[in-house]
């Protein structure tokens, strides 16, 4: 790859960028074009990934808010007074008396005695 030396500065650029020099360096130009395409594709892929991350973060925040809302509603509904108010239309109410324990007597019958 020899470049002719021209003492004239205006003609130096023309002598470097001639048809033969471009043909000799076509592989380098194709390599530069490939690098440019890869660079642009990488930028698009990065933008797409960032958009996806942002939408996932937004969705995560919404789900966290929904979780906190449902949790606080559940905590409010499981209070004793809320349960009493909820079952009052069905005629159920809290007993004022202590519960009684029932004792059941079991008769032990031997199946062997009845079989003989």
C-alpha positions in Angstrom: 0.0 0.0 0.0 2.2 2.8 -1.2 0.8 6.3 -1.4 2.5 8.6 -3.9 4.0 11.6 -2.4 2.9 14.9 -3.9 4.6 18.1 -2.9 1.4 20.0 -3.7 -0.8 20.1 -0.6 -4.0 20.6 -2.5 -3.4 17.7 -4.8 -2.2 15.5 -1.8 -5.8 14.6 -0.8 -6.8 13.9 -4.4 -3.8 11.6 -4.9 -4.6 9.6 -1.6 -8.4 9.3 -2.3 -8.2 7.8 -5.8 -10.0 4.8 -7.2 -7.1 2.4 -6.7 -6.6 3.3 -3.1 -10.3 2.8 -2.4 -10.3 -0.6 -4.1 -7.2 -1.7 -2.2 -8.9 -0.8 1.1 -12.4 -2.1 0.4 -12.1 -4.9 3.1 -11.3 -2.2 5.7 -14.3 -0.2 4.6 -16.6 -3.2 4.9 -15.2 -3.9 8.3 -15.9 -0.4 9.4 -19.5 -0.7 8.0 -20.0 -3.9 9.9 -18.8 -2.2 13.1 -21.2 0.7 12.5 -24.1 -1.8 12.0 -23.2 -3.7 15.2 -22.9 -0.4 17.1 -26.4 0.8 16.0 -27.9 -2.7 16.7 -26.4 -2.6 20.2 -27.9 0.8 20.9 -31.4 -0.4 19.8 -31.1 -3.5 21.9 -30.0 -1.4 24.9 -33.0 0.9 24.5 -35.4 -2.0 24.2 -34.0 -3.6 27.4 -34.2 -0.3 29.3 -37.8 0.1 28.2 -38.6 -3.4 29.4 -36.9 -2.8 32.8 -38.8 0.4 33.3 -42.2 -1.2 32.5 -41.4 -4.1 34.8 -40.5 -1.7 37.6 -43.7 0.2 37.1 -45.7 -3.1 37.2 -43.8 -4.1 40.3 -44.8 -0.8 42.1 -48.4 -1.3 41.1 -48.4 -4.8 42.5 -46.7 -3.6 45.7 -49.5 -1.0 46.2 -52.2 -3.6 45.5 -50.5 -6.0 48.0 -50.5 -3.3 50.7 -54.1 -2.4 50.0 -55.3 -6.0 50.2 -53.3 -6.6 53.3 -54.6 -3.6 55.1 -58.2 -4.5 54.1 -57.7 -8.1 55.3 -56.3 -6.8 58.7 -59.3 -4.5 59.0 -61.8 -7.3 58.2 -60.3 -9.9 60.6 -60.9 -7.7 63.7 -63.4 -9.2 66.1 -65.9 -6.4 65.8 -65.8 -6.5 62.0 -66.5 -10.3 62.1 -69.4 -9.7 64.5 -70.9 -7.0 62.3 -70.5 -9.3 59.2 -72.3 -12.3 60.7 -75.1 -10.3 62.5 -77.5 -10.3 59.5 -77.4 -14.1 59.7 -78.5 -14.2 63.3 -75.1 -15.2 64.7 -73.7 -13.5 67.7 -71.0 -14.0 70.3 -72.1 -16.0 73.3 -71.9 -14.3 76.7 -71.5 -17.7 78.5 -68.4 -19.8 78.7 -68.5 -22.9 76.5 -69.4 -26.2 78.2 -67.3 -29.3 77.7 -69.2 -32.4 76.8 -67.8 -35.8 77.9 -68.9 -38.8 75.9 -68.8 -42.2 77.4 -67.6 -44.9 75.1 -68.6 -48.5 75.7 -65.8 -50.9 74.8 -67.3 -53.9 73.2 -65.1 -56.7 72.1 -65.9 -58.1 68.7 -64.3 -61.3 69.7 -66.8 -61.9 72.6 -69.8 -61.4 70.3 -68.4 -63.7 67.7 -68.0 -66.7 70.0 
